[in-house]
Amino acid sequence: MLDVRDLQVAYGPAPALWGVSFTLRPRELLCVVGPNGAGKTTTMKILTGFVEATGGKPFKTVNPATE
């Protein structure tokens, strides 16, 4: 399970992403939709480790029975 709570990113003094929260359970799909500059790519970069969040945190819970 992936649990994301209140993700935030700022580039210098300018906030680029704030308040992103969601839970993704095993075998669920998530579609991220929004206009240019909404933070879709930044969110994916945080989840893959290319960008560090300045607030909030993604948590991955591993359940051996389901994975």
Buried (B, 14 or more C-beta within 10 A) or exposed (E): BBBBBEBBBEEEEEBBBBEBEEEBEEEEEEEEEEEEEEBBBBBEBBBEEEBEBBBBEBEEEEEEEEE
